[in-house]
Amino acid sequence: MAGKFEVFVDKAGKFHFHLKAGNGEIVLESQGYESKEGAKKGIASIQTNAPGAEIVDLSVT
C-alpha cells in the first residue's frame, strides 16, 4: 500500500495533515492552517519540493 496524506481539523478548528506510510504509521504531521485550502497547499509543496530533498545530518556522534 502506498503512503497517503490525511487532512483533519484539530480541537481549535485548525486544519492539519498527516503523511502516513504504507503501513499506516504517521511519519509527518503538519503545522496548523487556518483553512483546508492552506493545508492542501502545504501538501502540494511537499509533493513538489521533497522528492529530491537533501538529507542533512545534524546529529553529533
C-alpha distance matrix in Angstrom:
0.0 3.8 6.7 9.1 12.9 14.8 18.5 20.9 24.7 26.4 29.6 31.7 30.3 28.4 25.1 22.4 18.7 16.0 13.3 10.5 8.4 4.8 7.2 9.0 11.9 14.0 14.9 17.2 19.5 21.8 25.5 27.0 27.7 30.5 28.7 25.3 26.1 26.6 23.2 21.7 23.9 22.7 19.1 20.5 22.5 19.6 17.7 21.1 22.5 20.0 18.6 21.8 22.8 25.3 24.7 28.0 28.7 31.3 31.4 34.7 34.9
3.8 0.0 3.8 6.6 10.3 12.9 16.5 19.4 23.1 24.9 28.4 30.1 28.5 26.4 22.9 20.1 16.4 13.9 10.8 8.9 7.0 4.7 8.4 9.5 11.7 12.8 13.1 14.9 17.3 19.2 22.9 24.5 25.1 28.0 26.1 22.8 23.3 23.6 20.3 18.6 20.6 19.3 15.7 16.9 18.8 15.9 13.9 17.3 18.8 16.4 15.0 18.3 19.5 22.1 21.9 25.2 26.3 28.9 29.4 32.9 33.3
6.7 3.8 0.0 3.8 7.2 10.0 13.6 16.4 20.0 21.6 25.2 26.7 25.3 23.0 19.6 16.6 12.9 10.2 7.0 5.4 4.3 4.5 7.9 7.7 9.2 9.5 9.7 11.2 13.5 15.5 19.2 20.9 21.7 24.7 23.2 20.0 20.7 20.7 17.2 16.0 17.9 16.3 12.8 14.6 16.2 13.2 11.9 15.6 16.7 14.2 13.7 17.1 17.6 20.3 19.9 23.0 24.1 26.3 26.9 30.4 31.2
9.1 6.6 3.8 0.0 3.8 6.5 10.0 13.0 16.8 18.7 22.4 23.8 22.1 19.9 16.4 13.7 10.0 8.1 5.8 5.3 6.8 7.5 10.3 8.7 10.3 9.6 10.4 10.8 12.1 13.5 17.1 18.3 18.7 21.5 19.7 16.5 17.3 17.5 14.1 12.8 15.2 13.9 10.4 12.5 14.7 12.2 11.1 14.9 16.5 14.6 14.7 18.4 18.6 21.6 21.5 24.4 25.7 27.6 28.4 32.1 33.2
12.9 10.3 7.2 3.8 0.0 3.8 6.6 9.9 13.5 15.6 19.3 20.5 18.6 16.2 12.7 10.1 6.4 5.5 4.5 6.2 9.1 10.8 13.0 10.6 11.4 9.5 10.3 9.3 9.6 10.4 13.7 14.7 14.9 17.7 16.0 12.9 13.9 14.0 10.4 9.5 12.1 10.7 7.5 10.4 12.5 10.6 10.3 14.0 15.4 14.1 15.1 18.7 18.4 21.5 21.5 24.0 25.5 26.9 28.0 31.7 33.2
14.8 12.9 10.0 6.5 3.8 0.0 3.8 6.5 10.3 12.6 16.1 17.6 15.7 13.9 10.4 8.3 5.3 5.2 6.6 7.6 11.1 12.7 14.1 10.9 11.9 9.8 11.6 10.5 9.5 10.4 13.2 13.3 13.7 16.1 14.4 11.3 13.3 13.6 10.0 9.9 13.1 11.9 9.6 12.7 14.9 13.5 13.7 17.2 18.6 17.4 18.8 22.3 21.7 24.6 24.4 26.6 27.9 28.9 29.8 33.4 35.1
18.5 16.5 13.6 10.0 6.6 3.8 0.0 3.8 7.2 10.1 13.7 14.6 12.3 10.5 6.9 5.7 4.3 6.7 9.1 11.0 14.6 16.5 17.8 14.5 15.0 12.4 14.0 12.0 9.9 9.5 11.5 10.7 10.6 12.5 10.7 7.7 10.3 10.7 7.3 7.9 11.4 10.6 9.3 12.4 14.5 13.9 14.6 17.7 19.1 18.6 20.5 23.8 22.9 25.9 25.9 27.8 29.2 29.9 31.0 34.6 36.6
20.9 19.4 16.4 13.0 9.9 6.5 3.8 0.0 3.8 6.7 10.1 11.5 9.4 8.3 5.7 5.5 6.0 8.2 11.5 13.0 16.7 18.6 19.3 15.6 15.9 13.3 15.4 13.3 10.5 10.4 11.5 9.9 10.3 11.8 10.7 8.5 11.9 12.1 9.1 10.8 14.1 13.1 12.6 15.8 17.6 17.0 18.2 21.2 22.3 21.6 23.8 27.0 25.7 28.5 28.2 29.7 30.8 31.1 32.0 35.5 37.5
24.7 23.1 20.0 16.8 13.5 10.3 7.2 3.8 0.0 3.8 6.8 7.9 5.6 5.4 4.5 6.2 8.5 11.1 14.6 16.3 20.1 22.2 22.6 18.9 18.8 15.9 17.9 15.5 12.2 11.4 11.4 8.7 9.2 9.8 9.5 8.6 12.4 12.3 10.1 12.6 15.4 14.6 14.9 18.1 19.5 19.3 20.9 23.6 24.4 24.0 26.5 29.5 28.0 30.5 30.2 31.3 32.4 32.3 33.2 36.5 38.8
26.4 24.9 21.6 18.7 15.6 12.6 10.1 6.7 3.8 0.0 3.8 5.4 5.3 5.5 6.5 7.2 10.0 11.9 15.7 17.2 20.9 23.4 23.3 19.5 18.8 15.9 17.8 15.4 11.8 11.4 10.7 8.2 10.0 10.9 11.8 11.8 15.3 14.4 12.4 15.4 17.8 16.3 17.0 20.4 21.2 20.8 22.8 25.5 25.8 25.2 27.9 30.6 28.7 30.9 30.1 30.9 31.6 31.1 31.7 34.9 37.2
29.6 28.4 25.2 22.4 19.3 16.1 13.7 10.1 6.8 3.8 0.0 3.8 5.5 7.5 9.7 11.0 13.9 15.6 19.3 20.6 24.3 26.6 26.2 22.5 21.7 18.9 21.1 18.8 15.2 14.9 13.7 11.0 12.7 12.7 14.1 14.6 18.2 17.4 15.8 18.9 21.2 19.8 20.7 24.1 24.8 24.5 26.6 29.2 29.5 28.8 31.6 34.3 32.2 34.3 33.4 33.9 34.4 33.6 34.1 37.0 39.4
31.7 30.1 26.7 23.8 20.5 17.6 14.6 11.5 7.9 5.4 3.8 0.0 3.8 5.7 9.0 11.0 14.5 16.8 20.5 22.4 26.1 28.7 28.6 24.9 23.9 20.8 22.4 19.6 15.8 14.7 12.6 9.4 10.7 10.1 12.2 13.7 17.0 15.8 15.0 18.3 20.0 18.9 20.4 23.5 23.9 24.1 26.5 28.7 28.8 28.6 31.6 34.1 31.8 33.9 33.2 33.5 34.2 33.2 34.0 36.9 39.6
30.3 28.5 25.3 22.1 18.6 15.7 12.3 9.4 5.6 5.3 5.5 3.8 0.0 3.8 6.6 9.6 13.0 15.8 19.4 21.5 25.3 27.6 27.9 24.2 23.7 20.6 22.3 19.4 15.7 14.2 12.6 9.0 9.1 7.9 9.1 10.4 13.8 13.2 12.6 15.6 17.6 17.0 18.4 21.3 22.1 22.6 24.6 26.8 27.3 27.4 30.3 33.0 31.1 33.4 33.2 33.8 34.8 34.2 35.3 38.4 41.0
28.4 26.4 23.0 19.9 16.2 13.9 10.5 8.3 5.4 5.5 7.5 5.7 3.8 0.0 3.8 6.6 10.2 13.3 16.8 19.3 23.0 25.6 26.2 22.7 21.9 18.5 19.7 16.5 12.8 10.8 9.0 5.3 5.4 5.4 7.1 8.5 11.5 10.2 9.4 12.8 14.4 13.5 15.2 18.0 18.6 19.1 21.3 23.3 23.7 23.8 26.8 29.4 27.4 29.8 29.6 30.2 31.4 30.9 32.1 35.3 38.0
25.1 22.9 19.6 16.4 12.7 10.4 6.9 5.7 4.5 6.5 9.7 9.0 6.6 3.8 0.0 3.8 7.0 10.5 13.7 16.3 20.0 22.5 23.4 20.0 19.5 16.2 17.3 14.3 10.9 8.9 8.3 5.4 4.9 6.3 6.1 5.8 9.0 8.0 6.2 9.4 11.5 10.7 11.8 14.7 15.7 16.1 18.0 20.2 20.9 21.0 23.8 26.6 24.9 27.6 27.6 28.6 30.0 29.9 31.3 34.7 37.2
22.4 20.1 16.6 13.7 10.1 8.3 5.7 5.5 6.2 7.2 11.0 11.0 9.6 6.6 3.8 0.0 3.8 7.0 10.2 13.0 16.6 19.4 20.3 16.9 16.1 12.7 13.6 10.5 7.1 5.5 6.1 5.1 6.3 9.1 9.1 8.1 10.6 9.1 6.1 9.1 11.2 9.3 9.8 13.3 14.0 13.6 15.7 18.3 18.6 18.2 20.9 23.7 21.9 24.5 24.2 25.4 26.6 26.7 27.9 31.4 33.7
18.7 16.4 12.9 10.0 6.4 5.3 4.3 6.0 8.5 10.0 13.9 14.5 13.0 10.2 7.0 3.8 0.0 3.8 6.7 9.5 13.1 15.8 17.0 13.9 13.3 10.0 10.9 8.2 5.8 5.4 8.0 8.4 9.3 12.3 11.6 9.5 11.4 10.4 6.6 8.3 10.7 8.6 7.7 11.5 12.6 11.4 13.0 16.0 16.6 15.8 18.1 21.1 19.7 22.4 22.2 23.8 25.2 25.7 26.9 30.4 32.5
16.0 13.9 10.2 8.1 5.5 5.2 6.7 8.2 11.1 11.9 15.6 16.8 15.8 13.3 10.5 7.0 3.8 0.0 3.8 6.0 9.7 12.6 13.5 10.4 9.6 6.3 7.4 5.6 4.5 6.5 9.8 11.1 12.7 15.9 15.3 13.1 15.0 13.9 10.1 11.3 13.5 10.9 9.3 13.0 13.9 11.7 13.1 16.5 16.8 15.1 17.1 20.1 18.8 21.2 20.5 22.4 23.3 24.1 24.9 28.5 30.2
13.3 10.8 7.0 5.8 4.5 6.6 9.1 11.5 14.6 15.7 19.3 20.5 19.4 16.8 13.7 10.2 6.7 3.8 0.0 3.8 6.7 9.8 11.4 9.2 8.5 5.9 5.8 5.1 6.6 8.5 12.2 14.1 15.4 18.7 17.9 15.4 16.6 15.6 11.9 12.1 13.9 11.3 8.8 12.1 12.9 10.1 10.8 14.5 14.8 12.6 14.0 17.2 16.2 18.8 18.2 20.4 21.5 22.9 23.7 27.4 28.9
10.5 8.9 5.4 5.3 6.2 7.6 11.0 13.0 16.3 17.2 20.6 22.4 21.5 19.3 16.3 13.0 9.5 6.0 3.8 0.0 3.8 6.6 7.7 5.4 5.4 4.4 5.7 7.2 9.0 11.8 15.4 17.1 18.6 21.8 20.9 18.2 19.6 19.0 15.3 15.2 17.4 15.0 12.3 15.3 16.4 13.4 13.5 17.3 17.7 15.1 15.8 19.0 18.3 20.7 19.7 22.1 22.8 24.3 24.7 28.2 29.2
8.4 7.0 4.3 6.8 9.1 11.1 14.6 16.7 20.1 20.9 24.3 26.1 25.3 23.0 20.0 16.6 13.1 9.7 6.7 3.8 0.0 3.8 5.4 5.3 5.4 6.4 6.5 9.2 12.0 14.8 18.5 20.6 22.1 25.4 24.4 21.6 22.7 22.1 18.5 18.1 20.0 17.6 14.6 17.1 18.0 14.6 14.3 17.9 18.2 15.1 15.0 18.0 17.7 19.8 18.6 21.4 21.8 23.9 24.0 27.4 28.0
4.8 4.7 4.5 7.5 10.8 12.7 16.5 18.6 22.2 23.4 26.6 28.7 27.6 25.6 22.5 19.4 15.8 12.6 9.8 6.6 3.8 0.0 3.8 5.5 7.4 9.5 10.2 13.0 15.5 18.2 21.9 23.7 24.9 28.0 26.6 23.6 24.7 24.6 21.0 20.1 22.2 20.3 17.0 19.0 20.4 17.2 16.2 19.7 20.5 17.6 16.8 19.9 20.2 22.4 21.4 24.4 24.8 27.1 27.1 30.4 30.7
7.2 8.4 7.9 10.3 13.0 14.1 17.8 19.3 22.6 23.3 26.2 28.6 27.9 26.2 23.4 20.3 17.0 13.5 11.4 7.7 5.4 3.8 0.0 3.8 5.7 9.0 10.4 13.6 16.0 19.2 22.7 24.5 26.2 29.2 28.2 25.3 26.8 26.6 22.8 22.5 24.7 22.5 19.5 22.0 23.2 19.9 19.4 23.0 23.4 20.3 19.8 22.7 22.6 24.4 22.9 25.5 25.4 27.5 27.0 30.1 30.2
9.0 9.5 7.7 8.7 10.6 10.9 14.5 15.6 18.9 19.5 22.5 24.9 24.2 22.7 20.0 16.9 13.9 10.4 9.2 5.4 5.3 5.5 3.8 0.0 3.8 6.5 9.0 11.6 13.2 16.4 19.9 21.3 23.0 26.0 25.0 22.1 24.0 23.8 20.0 20.0 22.5 20.3 17.5 20.4 21.8 18.7 18.6 22.3 22.9 20.1 20.2 23.3 22.8 24.8 23.4 25.8 25.9 27.5 27.2 30.4 31.0
11.9 11.7 9.2 10.3 11.4 11.9 15.0 15.9 18.8 18.8 21.7 23.9 23.7 21.9 19.5 16.1 13.3 9.6 8.5 5.4 5.4 7.4 5.7 3.8 0.0 3.8 6.2 9.2 11.1 14.7 18.0 19.9 22.1 25.3 24.8 22.4 24.3 23.4 19.7 20.2 22.3 19.6 17.3 20.4 21.2 17.9 18.4 22.0 22.0 18.9 19.5 22.2 21.2 22.8 21.0 23.1 22.8 24.2 23.7 26.9 27.5
14.0 12.8 9.5 9.6 9.5 9.8 12.4 13.3 15.9 15.9 18.9 20.8 20.6 18.5 16.2 12.7 10.0 6.3 5.9 4.4 6.4 9.5 9.0 6.5 3.8 0.0 3.8 5.8 7.3 10.9 14.2 16.2 18.5 21.7 21.5 19.4 21.3 20.1 16.4 17.3 19.3 16.4 14.5 17.8 18.3 15.3 16.4 19.9 19.6 16.9 18.1 20.8 19.4 21.2 19.5 21.4 21.4 22.5 22.4 25.7 26.9
14.9 13.1 9.7 10.4 10.3 11.6 14.0 15.4 17.9 17.8 21.1 22.4 22.3 19.7 17.3 13.6 10.9 7.4 5.8 5.7 6.5 10.2 10.4 9.0 6.2 3.8 0.0 3.8 7.1 10.3 13.7 16.3 18.6 22.2 22.1 20.2 21.5 19.9 16.4 17.3 18.5 15.3 13.6 16.7 16.5 13.1 14.5 17.7 16.9 13.9 15.2 17.6 15.9 17.5 15.7 17.6 17.8 19.0 19.1 22.6 23.8
17.2 14.9 11.2 10.8 9.3 10.5 12.0 13.3 15.5 15.4 18.8 19.6 19.4 16.5 14.3 10.5 8.2 5.6 5.1 7.2 9.2 13.0 13.6 11.6 9.2 5.8 3.8 0.0 3.8 6.6 9.9 12.8 15.0 18.7 18.8 17.3 18.5 16.5 13.2 14.5 15.5 12.1 11.0 14.3 13.8 10.8 13.0 16.0 15.1 12.6 14.8 17.2 15.1 17.0 15.7 17.2 17.9 18.7 19.4 23.0 24.7
19.5 17.3 13.5 12.1 9.6 9.5 9.9 10.5 12.2 11.8 15.2 15.8 15.7 12.8 10.9 7.1 5.8 4.5 6.6 9.0 12.0 15.5 16.0 13.2 11.1 7.3 7.1 3.8 0.0 3.8 6.9 9.3 11.8 15.4 15.9 14.7 16.3 14.3 11.0 13.1 14.3 11.0 10.7 14.4 14.1 11.9 14.4 17.3 16.6 14.9 17.5 19.9 17.7 19.6 18.6 19.7 20.4 20.7 21.5 25.0 27.1
21.8 19.2 15.5 13.5 10.4 10.4 9.5 10.4 11.4 11.4 14.9 14.7 14.2 10.8 8.9 5.5 5.4 6.5 8.5 11.8 14.8 18.2 19.2 16.4 14.7 10.9 10.3 6.6 3.8 0.0 3.7 6.5 8.6 12.3 13.0 12.3 13.5 11.0 8.1 10.8 11.5 8.1 8.9 12.4 11.8 10.5 13.4 15.8 15.2 14.2 17.3 19.6 17.3 19.5 19.0 20.0 21.2 21.2 22.6 26.1 28.5
25.5 22.9 19.2 17.1 13.7 13.2 11.5 11.5 11.4 10.7 13.7 12.6 12.6 9.0 8.3 6.1 8.0 9.8 12.2 15.4 18.5 21.9 22.7 19.9 18.0 14.2 13.7 9.9 6.9 3.7 0.0 3.8 6.5 10.1 11.8 12.2 13.5 10.4 8.6 12.0 12.2 9.2 11.2 14.3 13.3 12.9 16.1 17.9 17.1 16.7 20.1 22.0 19.4 21.3 20.9 21.3 22.6 22.0 23.5 26.8 29.6
27.0 24.5 20.9 18.3 14.7 13.3 10.7 9.9 8.7 8.2 11.0 9.4 9.0 5.3 5.4 5.1 8.4 11.1 14.1 17.1 20.6 23.7 24.5 21.3 19.9 16.2 16.3 12.8 9.3 6.5 3.8 0.0 3.8 6.8 8.9 9.9 11.9 9.1 7.9 11.6 12.3 10.2 12.4 15.4 15.1 15.2 18.1 19.9 19.6 19.6 22.9 25.1 22.7 24.9 24.6 25.1 26.4 25.7 27.2 30.4 33.2
27.7 25.1 21.7 18.7 14.9 13.7 10.6 10.3 9.2 10.0 12.7 10.7 9.1 5.4 4.9 6.3 9.3 12.7 15.4 18.6 22.1 24.9 26.2 23.0 22.1 18.5 18.6 15.0 11.8 8.6 6.5 3.8 0.0 3.8 5.5 7.2 8.5 5.8 5.8 9.5 9.9 8.9 11.5 13.9 13.8 14.9 17.4 18.9 19.0 19.7 22.9 25.2 23.2 25.7 26.0 26.7 28.4 28.0 29.8 33.1 35.9
30.5 28.0 24.7 21.5 17.7 16.1 12.5 11.8 9.8 10.9 12.7 10.1 7.9 5.4 6.3 9.1 12.3 15.9 18.7 21.8 25.4 28.0 29.2 26.0 25.3 21.7 22.2 18.7 15.4 12.3 10.1 6.8 3.8 0.0 3.8 7.1 8.5 6.8 8.2 11.3 11.8 11.8 14.4 16.3 16.6 18.1 20.3 21.6 22.1 23.0 26.2 28.5 26.7 29.2 29.7 30.3 32.1 31.5 33.4 36.6 39.5
28.7 26.1 23.2 19.7 16.0 14.4 10.7 10.7 9.5 11.8 14.1 12.2 9.1 7.1 6.1 9.1 11.6 15.3 17.9 20.9 24.4 26.6 28.2 25.0 24.8 21.5 22.1 18.8 15.9 13.0 11.8 8.9 5.5 3.8 0.0 3.8 5.2 5.1 6.6 8.8 9.9 10.9 12.8 14.4 15.5 17.3 18.8 20.2 21.3 22.4 25.2 27.8 26.5 29.3 30.1 31.1 33.1 33.0 34.9 38.3 41.0
25.3 22.8 20.0 16.5 12.9 11.3 7.7 8.5 8.6 11.8 14.6 13.7 10.4 8.5 5.8 8.1 9.5 13.1 15.4 18.2 21.6 23.6 25.3 22.1 22.4 19.4 20.2 17.3 14.7 12.3 12.2 9.9 7.2 7.1 3.8 0.0 3.8 5.4 5.1 6.2 8.6 9.8 10.7 12.4 14.3 15.6 16.6 18.4 20.0 20.8 23.3 26.2 25.2 28.3 29.1 30.6 32.5 32.8 34.6 38.1 40.6
26.1 23.3 20.7 17.3 13.9 13.3 10.3 11.9 12.4 15.3 18.2 17.0 13.8 11.5 9.0 10.6 11.4 15.0 16.6 19.6 22.7 24.7 26.8 24.0 24.3 21.3 21.5 18.5 16.3 13.5 13.5 11.9 8.5 8.5 5.2 3.8 0.0 3.8 5.4 5.0 6.2 8.6 9.8 10.4 12.3 14.4 15.2 16.3 18.1 19.6 21.9 24.7 24.0 27.2 28.4 30.0 32.4 32.8 34.9 38.5 41.0
26.6 23.6 20.7 17.5 14.0 13.6 10.7 12.1 12.3 14.4 17.4 15.8 13.2 10.2 8.0 9.1 10.4 13.9 15.6 19.0 22.1 24.6 26.6 23.8 23.4 20.1 19.9 16.5 14.3 11.0 10.4 9.1 5.8 6.8 5.1 5.4 3.8 0.0 3.8 5.4 5.0 6.3 8.8 9.8 10.5 12.7 14.3 15.3 16.3 17.8 20.6 23.0 21.8 24.8 25.9 27.1 29.4 29.6 31.8 35.3 38.0
23.2 20.3 17.2 14.1 10.4 10.0 7.3 9.1 10.1 12.4 15.8 15.0 12.6 9.4 6.2 6.1 6.6 10.1 11.9 15.3 18.5 21.0 22.8 20.0 19.7 16.4 16.4 13.2 11.0 8.1 8.6 7.9 5.8 8.2 6.6 5.1 5.4 3.8 0.0 3.8 5.4 5.0 6.4 8.7 9.8 10.9 12.5 14.3 15.4 16.1 18.8 21.5 20.3 23.3 24.0 25.5 27.5 27.9 29.8 33.4 35.9
21.7 18.6 16.0 12.8 9.5 9.9 7.9 10.8 12.6 15.4 18.9 18.3 15.6 12.8 9.4 9.1 8.3 11.3 12.1 15.2 18.1 20.1 22.5 20.0 20.2 17.3 17.3 14.5 13.1 10.8 12.0 11.6 9.5 11.3 8.8 6.2 5.0 5.4 3.8 0.0 3.8 5.3 5.0 6.2 8.6 10.0 10.5 12.3 14.2 15.2 17.3 20.3 19.7 23.1 24.2 26.1 28.5 29.3 31.3 35.0 37.3
23.9 20.6 17.9 15.2 12.1 13.1 11.4 14.1 15.4 17.8 21.2 20.0 17.6 14.4 11.5 11.2 10.7 13.5 13.9 17.4 20.0 22.2 24.7 22.5 22.3 19.3 18.5 15.5 14.3 11.5 12.2 12.3 9.9 11.8 9.9 8.6 6.2 5.0 5.4 3.8 0.0 3.8 5.4 5.0 6.1 8.7 9.8 10.4 12.0 13.7 16.2 18.7 18.0 21.3 22.9 24.6 27.2 28.0 30.4 34.0 36.5
22.7 19.3 16.3 13.9 10.7 11.9 10.6 13.1 14.6 16.3 19.8 18.9 17.0 13.5 10.7 9.3 8.6 10.9 11.3 15.0 17.6 20.3 22.5 20.3 19.6 16.4 15.3 12.1 11.0 8.1 9.2 10.2 8.9 11.8 10.9 9.8 8.6 6.3 5.0 5.3 3.8 0.0 3.8 5.4 5.1 6.5 8.7 10.0 10.5 11.5 14.5 16.9 15.6 18.7 19.8 21.4 23.8 24.4 26.7 30.3 32.8
19.1 15.7 12.8 10.4 7.5 9.6 9.3 12.6 14.9 17.0 20.7 20.4 18.4 15.2 11.8 9.8 7.7 9.3 8.8 12.3 14.6 17.0 19.5 17.5 17.3 14.5 13.6 11.0 10.7 8.9 11.2 12.4 11.5 14.4 12.8 10.7 9.8 8.8 6.4 5.0 5.4 3.8 0.0 3.8 5.4 5.2 6.2 8.7 10.0 10.4 12.6 15.7 15.0 18.3 19.4 21.5 23.9 25.0 27.0 30.7 32.9
20.5 16.9 14.6 12.5 10.4 12.7 12.4 15.8 18.1 20.4 24.1 23.5 21.3 18.0 14.7 13.3 11.5 13.0 12.1 15.3 17.1 19.0 22.0 20.4 20.4 17.8 16.7 14.3 14.4 12.4 14.3 15.4 13.9 16.3 14.4 12.4 10.4 9.8 8.7 6.2 5.0 5.4 3.8 0.0 3.8 5.5 5.0 6.1 8.5 10.0 11.8 14.6 14.6 18.2 19.9 22.2 25.0 26.4 28.7 32.4 34.6
22.5 18.8 16.2 14.7 12.5 14.9 14.5 17.6 19.5 21.2 24.8 23.9 22.1 18.6 15.7 14.0 12.6 13.9 12.9 16.4 18.0 20.4 23.2 21.8 21.2 18.3 16.5 13.8 14.1 11.8 13.3 15.1 13.8 16.6 15.5 14.3 12.3 10.5 9.8 8.6 6.1 5.1 5.4 3.8 0.0 3.8 5.5 5.1 5.8 7.9 10.6 12.7 12.0 15.4 17.3 19.3 22.2 23.4 26.0 29.6 32.0
19.6 15.9 13.2 12.2 10.6 13.5 13.9 17.0 19.3 20.8 24.5 24.1 22.6 19.1 16.1 13.6 11.4 11.7 10.1 13.4 14.6 17.2 19.9 18.7 17.9 15.3 13.1 10.8 11.9 10.5 12.9 15.2 14.9 18.1 17.3 15.6 14.4 12.7 10.9 10.0 8.7 6.5 5.2 5.5 3.8 0.0 3.8 5.4 5.3 5.2 8.1 10.7 9.8 13.2 14.6 16.9 19.6 21.1 23.4 27.1 29.1
17.7 13.9 11.9 11.1 10.3 13.7 14.6 18.2 20.9 22.8 26.6 26.5 24.6 21.3 18.0 15.7 13.0 13.1 10.8 13.5 14.3 16.2 19.4 18.6 18.4 16.4 14.5 13.0 14.4 13.4 16.1 18.1 17.4 20.3 18.8 16.6 15.2 14.3 12.5 10.5 9.8 8.7 6.2 5.0 5.5 3.8 0.0 3.8 5.9 6.0 7.0 10.3 10.8 14.5 16.2 19.0 21.8 23.7 25.9 29.6 31.4
21.1 17.3 15.6 14.9 14.0 17.2 17.7 21.2 23.6 25.5 29.2 28.7 26.8 23.3 20.2 18.3 16.0 16.5 14.5 17.3 17.9 19.7 23.0 22.3 22.0 19.9 17.7 16.0 17.3 15.8 17.9 19.9 18.9 21.6 20.2 18.4 16.3 15.3 14.3 12.3 10.4 10.0 8.7 6.1 5.1 5.4 3.8 0.0 3.8 6.1 7.0 9.3 10.1 13.8 16.3 18.9 22.1 24.0 26.6 30.2 32.1
22.5 18.8 16.7 16.5 15.4 18.6 19.1 22.3 24.4 25.8 29.5 28.8 27.3 23.7 20.9 18.6 16.6 16.8 14.8 17.7 18.2 20.5 23.4 22.9 22.0 19.6 16.9 15.1 16.6 15.2 17.1 19.6 19.0 22.1 21.3 20.0 18.1 16.3 15.4 14.2 12.0 10.5 10.0 8.5 5.8 5.3 5.9 3.8 0.0 3.8 6.1 7.2 6.9 10.4 13.0 15.4 18.7 20.5 23.3 26.8 28.8
20.0 16.4 14.2 14.6 14.1 17.4 18.6 21.6 24.0 25.2 28.8 28.6 27.4 23.8 21.0 18.2 15.8 15.1 12.6 15.1 15.1 17.6 20.3 20.1 18.9 16.9 13.9 12.6 14.9 14.2 16.7 19.6 19.7 23.0 22.4 20.8 19.6 17.8 16.1 15.2 13.7 11.5 10.4 10.0 7.9 5.2 6.0 6.1 3.8 0.0 3.8 5.6 4.8 8.5 10.4 13.2 16.2 18.3 20.7 24.3 26.1
18.6 15.0 13.7 14.7 15.1 18.8 20.5 23.8 26.5 27.9 31.6 31.6 30.3 26.8 23.8 20.9 18.1 17.1 14.0 15.8 15.0 16.8 19.8 20.2 19.5 18.1 15.2 14.8 17.5 17.3 20.1 22.9 22.9 26.2 25.2 23.3 21.9 20.6 18.8 17.3 16.2 14.5 12.6 11.8 10.6 8.1 7.0 7.0 6.1 3.8 0.0 3.8 5.7 9.1 11.1 14.5 17.4 20.1 22.3 25.8 27.1
21.8 18.3 17.1 18.4 18.7 22.3 23.8 27.0 29.5 30.6 34.3 34.1 33.0 29.4 26.6 23.7 21.1 20.1 17.2 19.0 18.0 19.9 22.7 23.3 22.2 20.8 17.6 17.2 19.9 19.6 22.0 25.1 25.2 28.5 27.8 26.2 24.7 23.0 21.5 20.3 18.7 16.9 15.7 14.6 12.7 10.7 10.3 9.3 7.2 5.6 3.8 0.0 3.8 6.4 9.2 12.5 15.6 18.5 20.9 24.2 25.4
22.8 19.5 17.6 18.6 18.4 21.7 22.9 25.7 28.0 28.7 32.2 31.8 31.1 27.4 24.9 21.9 19.7 18.8 16.2 18.3 17.7 20.2 22.6 22.8 21.2 19.4 15.9 15.1 17.7 17.3 19.4 22.7 23.2 26.7 26.5 25.2 24.0 21.8 20.3 19.7 18.0 15.6 15.0 14.6 12.0 9.8 10.8 10.1 6.9 4.8 5.7 3.8 0.0 3.8 6.5 9.4 12.7 15.2 17.8 21.1 22.8
25.3 22.1 20.3 21.6 21.5 24.6 25.9 28.5 30.5 30.9 34.3 33.9 33.4 29.8 27.6 24.5 22.4 21.2 18.8 20.7 19.8 22.4 24.4 24.8 22.8 21.2 17.5 17.0 19.6 19.5 21.3 24.9 25.7 29.2 29.3 28.3 27.2 24.8 23.3 23.1 21.3 18.7 18.3 18.2 15.4 13.2 14.5 13.8 10.4 8.5 9.1 6.4 3.8 0.0 3.8 6.3 9.7 12.4 15.2 18.2 19.8
24.7 21.9 19.9 21.5 21.5 24.4 25.9 28.2 30.2 30.1 33.4 33.2 33.2 29.6 27.6 24.2 22.2 20.5 18.2 19.7 18.6 21.4 22.9 23.4 21.0 19.5 15.7 15.7 18.6 19.0 20.9 24.6 26.0 29.7 30.1 29.1 28.4 25.9 24.0 24.2 22.9 19.8 19.4 19.9 17.3 14.6 16.2 16.3 13.0 10.4 11.1 9.2 6.5 3.8 0.0 3.8 6.4 9.5 11.8 14.9 16.3
28.0 25.2 23.0 24.4 24.0 26.6 27.8 29.7 31.3 30.9 33.9 33.5 33.8 30.2 28.6 25.4 23.8 22.4 20.4 22.1 21.4 24.4 25.5 25.8 23.1 21.4 17.6 17.2 19.7 20.0 21.3 25.1 26.7 30.3 31.1 30.6 30.0 27.1 25.5 26.1 24.6 21.4 21.5 22.2 19.3 16.9 19.0 18.9 15.4 13.2 14.5 12.5 9.4 6.3 3.8 0.0 3.8 6.2 9.1 12.0 14.0
28.7 26.3 24.1 25.7 25.5 27.9 29.2 30.8 32.4 31.6 34.4 34.2 34.8 31.4 30.0 26.6 25.2 23.3 21.5 22.8 21.8 24.8 25.4 25.9 22.8 21.4 17.8 17.9 20.4 21.2 22.6 26.4 28.4 32.1 33.1 32.5 32.4 29.4 27.5 28.5 27.2 23.8 23.9 25.0 22.2 19.6 21.8 22.1 18.7 16.2 17.4 15.6 12.7 9.7 6.4 3.8 0.0 3.8 5.6 8.5 10.2
31.3 28.9 26.3 27.6 26.9 28.9 29.9 31.1 32.3 31.1 33.6 33.2 34.2 30.9 29.9 26.7 25.7 24.1 22.9 24.3 23.9 27.1 27.5 27.5 24.2 22.5 19.0 18.7 20.7 21.2 22.0 25.7 28.0 31.5 33.0 32.8 32.8 29.6 27.9 29.3 28.0 24.4 25.0 26.4 23.4 21.1 23.7 24.0 20.5 18.3 20.1 18.5 15.2 12.4 9.5 6.2 3.8 0.0 3.8 6.5 9.4
31.4 29.4 26.9 28.4 28.0 29.8 31.0 32.0 33.2 31.7 34.1 34.0 35.3 32.1 31.3 27.9 26.9 24.9 23.7 24.7 24.0 27.1 27.0 27.2 23.7 22.4 19.1 19.4 21.5 22.6 23.5 27.2 29.8 33.4 34.9 34.6 34.9 31.8 29.8 31.3 30.4 26.7 27.0 28.7 26.0 23.4 25.9 26.6 23.3 20.7 22.3 20.9 17.8 15.2 11.8 9.1 5.6 3.8 0.0 3.8 6.3
34.7 32.9 30.4 32.1 31.7 33.4 34.6 35.5 36.5 34.9 37.0 36.9 38.4 35.3 34.7 31.4 30.4 28.5 27.4 28.2 27.4 30.4 30.1 30.4 26.9 25.7 22.6 23.0 25.0 26.1 26.8 30.4 33.1 36.6 38.3 38.1 38.5 35.3 33.4 35.0 34.0 30.3 30.7 32.4 29.6 27.1 29.6 30.2 26.8 24.3 25.8 24.2 21.1 18.2 14.9 12.0 8.5 6.5 3.8 0.0 3.8
34.9 33.3 31.2 33.2 33.2 35.1 36.6 37.5 38.8 37.2 39.4 39.6 41.0 38.0 37.2 33.7 32.5 30.2 28.9 29.2 28.0 30.7 30.2 31.0 27.5 26.9 23.8 24.7 27.1 28.5 29.6 33.2 35.9 39.5 41.0 40.6 41.0 38.0 35.9 37.3 36.5 32.8 32.9 34.6 32.0 29.1 31.4 32.1 28.8 26.1 27.1 25.4 22.8 19.8 16.3 14.0 10.2 9.4 6.3 3.8 0.0
